[in-house]
Amino acid sequence: MIKYELIKVVKSPIFIILLLFFVALNGLIIFDHKNERENLPVLQNIVEQYGTKIDDEALAGMKKEIDHEMVWVNELNPKSGKQYQFPYEFIEGHEAFLYQHLTDRELNRLFNLNLFTQYYETAKSVDDIYSELDATEFARQQIKKYGLSGEAEETVLNQANLLEKRLQQLVKNGEHRHFFYLGSVYEMHSLLFKKLGRAIAFEGMILVVLITALLTNYEFEHRTFFVAFTSKRGRNLLWDKLAASVIANVCAVMLLIAATLIIYFSVYDYSNLLFVPISSYFNSETPFPYISWWNLSFLQYVCLFVGCLLLSQLLYMLLTFSLSIWLKNSYLVFFTFALFAGVSLWLPSVVSLNSKFILIMHVNPFYLIMNPHVWFMGNNIFTMFPYFEAVTIAAWAVIFILLGFFSMYKFKRQPLN
């Protein structure tokens, strides 16, 4: 029977059309990234020549290369009579000269050298930056920003102490001392995990709700429920529908994720960066850098990210399944699901700012997907808990599973009409 349930999804063209539309939309997000992609290979050249780890040998080699290239830079405009140590000094003093007298190839070489120098200067200052980082002070700034007080403030500060210990461990491990795409320039982390991650989460949610509602309500919407639910299989047909929903939704969401990531990694080269710690300082985009609760490589973080995306979609499937049993109409299910999501996101805004309850209210499956770029990290005071994602998914999985059992129990005992 599961096979016949899956055929209903395959025969409905709307899901294939939606899937293709979402993949195309994500492709537009990828190609619409503001920063120029032609400068990205500078990092790959650095990694191929010096490796990903920042050490004295790598820094000395980079400085030697900069000095060698500066001989060429200083020869570009000998009339100035000045000798520059770094390319940005030359660029700032010859803005009008650059585009009038240099070829495109020379301009590209000069700007690539300038970016190379930026990597060098940043790498030199990494240890000094981390010696001044204070997780507790970061938490206090965020507490002031959001106006937390009382128990909520105390809880956040306690979690900040854990983050401070993790920060010290991170520095000891040298996780921050690795080359990666310069976050302050390219914001690649936000592109992949925030913009695309959030887009995939909401697109997957739409697919999951529509697929699950279609399968669960199919007989009621086609007026065949008297035949289907009075057959030998009877009302146990719901188990087949649930199994088919799991299979169909997992396939749809994984196709969406896989297609998006294939496009992304075809455009941006991470081949030499897969095992760089996600907590590398170069990945940071704000004054307080990304700090993962565990020593995770970029590849491990992507795998956890995909797993969290998939599990969150299964939560939405369980909720939709229960709603469908009660409402028996796909339009009503979609509206009620959207209302439930909206209320879940709205409720934290009306909770007292001095109560722990405001933090508890953020442990919900819809807030979870609002900030996918800080999953498994301590950079958000409302999710500053090492196992926030796991607790959120596990807790709501239990709630929705119990709701599903209760809904099926009631369905088996209610009249079909």
ChimeraX attribute file (.defattr): number of C-alpha atoms within 10 A of each C-alpha:
attribute: neighborCount
match mode: 1-to-1
recipient: residues
	/A:1	12
	/A:2	15
	/A:3	11
	/A:4	12
	/A:5	21
	/A:6	19
	/A:7	12
	/A:8	14
	/A:9	21
	/A:10	13
	/A:11	10
	/A:12	12
	/A:13	10
	/A:14	14
	/A:15	18
	/A:16	15
	/A:17	10
	/A:18	14
	/A:19	20
	/A:20	15
	/A:21	13
	/A:22	20
	/A:23	21
	/A:24	15
	/A:25	16
	/A:26	25
	/A:27	19
	/A:28	11
	/A:29	17
	/A:30	21
	/A:31	13
	/A:32	10
	/A:33	13
	/A:34	10
	/A:35	13
	/A:36	9
	/A:37	12
	/A:38	9
	/A:39	14
	/A:40	17
	/A:41	14
	/A:42	15
	/A:43	22
	/A:44	20
	/A:45	12
	/A:46	18
	/A:47	19
	/A:48	10
	/A:49	12
	/A:50	17
	/A:51	16
	/A:52	21
	/A:53	19
	/A:54	19
	/A:55	14
	/A:56	10
	/A:57	11
	/A:58	19
	/A:59	17
	/A:60	12
	/A:61	13
	/A:62	20
	/A:63	16
	/A:64	12
	/A:65	14
	/A:66	19
	/A:67	15
	/A:68	11
	/A:69	17
	/A:70	20
	/A:71	13
	/A:72	11
	/A:73	22
	/A:74	19
	/A:75	13
	/A:76	16
	/A:77	15
	/A:78	10
	/A:79	8
	/A:80	11
	/A:81	9
	/A:82	10
	/A:83	14
	/A:84	14
	/A:85	14
	/A:86	18
	/A:87	23
	/A:88	17
	/A:89	12
	/A:90	21
	/A:91	16
	/A:92	10
	/A:93	11
	/A:94	13
	/A:95	10
	/A:96	10
	/A:97	12
	/A:98	19
	/A:99	12
	/A:100	8
	/A:101	12
	/A:102	13
	/A:103	11
	/A:104	11
	/A:105	8
	/A:106	15
	/A:107	14
	/A:108	14
	/A:109	14
	/A:110	22
	/A:111	15
	/A:112	19
	/A:113	21
	/A:114	19
	/A:115	20
	/A:116	21
	/A:117	19
	/A:118	16
	/A:119	21
	/A:120	21
	/A:121	14
	/A:122	15
	/A:123	21
	/A:124	16
	/A:125	10
	/A:126	17
	/A:127	15
	/A:128	9
	/A:129	14
	/A:130	17
	/A:131	10
	/A:132	8
	/A:133	16
	/A:134	16
	/A:135	23
	/A:136	18
	/A:137	13
	/A:138	16
	/A:139	24
	/A:140	17
	/A:141	12
	/A:142	18
	/A:143	20
	/A:144	11
	/A:145	9
	/A:146	11
	/A:147	12
	/A:148	20
	/A:149	17
	/A:150	12
	/A:151	16
	/A:152	22
	/A:153	22
	/A:154	16
	/A:155	16
	/A:156	26
	/A:157	21
	/A:158	15
	/A:159	20
	/A:160	24
	/A:161	15
	/A:162	18
	/A:163	25
	/A:164	19
	/A:165	12
	/A:166	19
	/A:167	23
	/A:168	15
	/A:169	14
	/A:170	22
	/A:171	15
	/A:172	10
	/A:173	11
	/A:174	16
	/A:175	21
	/A:176	29
	/A:177	23
	/A:178	23
	/A:179	26
	/A:180	29
	/A:181	23
	/A:182	22
	/A:183	18
	/A:184	13
	/A:185	13
	/A:186	19
	/A:187	18
	/A:188	21
	/A:189	20
	/A:190	18
	/A:191	17
	/A:192	20
	/A:193	19
	/A:194	18
	/A:195	18
	/A:196	24
	/A:197	24
	/A:198	19
	/A:199	18
	/A:200	23
	/A:201	23
	/A:202	16
	/A:203	21
	/A:204	27
	/A:205	20
	/A:206	17
	/A:207	24
	/A:208	28
	/A:209	25
	/A:210	21
	/A:211	27
	/A:212	30
	/A:213	27
	/A:214	26
	/A:215	23
	/A:216	28
	/A:217	22
	/A:218	19
	/A:219	16
	/A:220	17
	/A:221	13
	/A:222	8
	/A:223	11
	/A:224	11
	/A:225	18
	/A:226	13
	/A:227	10
	/A:228	15
	/A:229	17
	/A:230	11
	/A:231	12
	/A:232	9
	/A:233	12
	/A:234	14
	/A:235	17
	/A:236	13
	/A:237	17
	/A:238	19
	/A:239	14
	/A:240	20
	/A:241	24
	/A:242	20
	/A:243	16
	/A:244	25
	/A:245	28
	/A:246	19
	/A:247	13
	/A:248	22
	/A:249	25
	/A:250	19
	/A:251	12
	/A:252	19
	/A:253	24
	/A:254	17
	/A:255	15
	/A:256	21
	/A:257	21
	/A:258	14
	/A:259	18
	/A:260	23
	/A:261	19
	/A:262	11
	/A:263	16
	/A:264	20
	/A:265	13
	/A:266	10
	/A:267	13
	/A:268	13
	/A:269	14
	/A:270	17
	/A:271	9
	/A:272	14
	/A:273	21
	/A:274	16
	/A:275	15
	/A:276	22
	/A:277	28
	/A:278	29
	/A:279	28
	/A:280	27
	/A:281	27
	/A:282	23
	/A:283	25
	/A:284	24
	/A:285	18
	/A:286	10
	/A:287	10
	/A:288	15
	/A:289	20
	/A:290	22
	/A:291	27
	/A:292	24
	/A:293	22
	/A:294	16
	/A:295	17
	/A:296	19
	/A:297	19
	/A:298	19
	/A:299	16
	/A:300	16
	/A:301	20
	/A:302	17
	/A:303	12
	/A:304	15
	/A:305	17
	/A:306	17
	/A:307	13
	/A:308	20
	/A:309	22
	/A:310	18
	/A:311	17
	/A:312	23
	/A:313	27
	/A:314	22
	/A:315	23
	/A:316	23
	/A:317	26
	/A:318	25
	/A:319	23
	/A:320	25
	/A:321	31
	/A:322	24
	/A:323	24
	/A:324	26
	/A:325	19
	/A:326	14
	/A:327	14
	/A:328	19
	/A:329	18
	/A:330	24
	/A:331	14
	/A:332	14
	/A:333	26
	/A:334	18
	/A:335	11
	/A:336	16
	/A:337	18
	/A:338	14
	/A:339	12
	/A:340	14
	/A:341	16
	/A:342	13
	/A:343	12
	/A:344	18
	/A:345	18
	/A:346	13
	/A:347	12
	/A:348	18
	/A:349	12
	/A:350	8
	/A:351	14
	/A:352	14
	/A:353	20
	/A:354	15
	/A:355	17
	/A:356	19
	/A:357	15
	/A:358	20
	/A:359	19
	/A:360	14
	/A:361	17
	/A:362	20
	/A:363	22
	/A:364	18
	/A:365	22
	/A:366	20
	/A:367	19
	/A:368	22
	/A:369	22
	/A:370	16
	/A:371	15
	/A:372	22
	/A:373	21
	/A:374	20
	/A:375	24
	/A:376	23
	/A:377	23
	/A:378	27
	/A:379	24
	/A:380	14
	/A:381	21
	/A:382	18
	/A:383	24
	/A:384	25
	/A:385	21
	/A:386	18
	/A:387	13
	/A:388	19
	/A:389	21
	/A:390	12
	/A:391	14
	/A:392	19
	/A:393	20
	/A:394	13
	/A:395	14
	/A:396	19
	/A:397	20
	/A:398	12
	/A:399	14
	/A:400	19
	/A:401	16
	/A:402	14
	/A:403	17
	/A:404	20
	/A:405	12
	/A:406	12
	/A:407	17
	/A:408	19
	/A:409	11
	/A:410	13
	/A:411	15
	/A:412	14
	/A:413	9
	/A:414	8
	/A:415	7
	/A:416	11
	/A:417	6
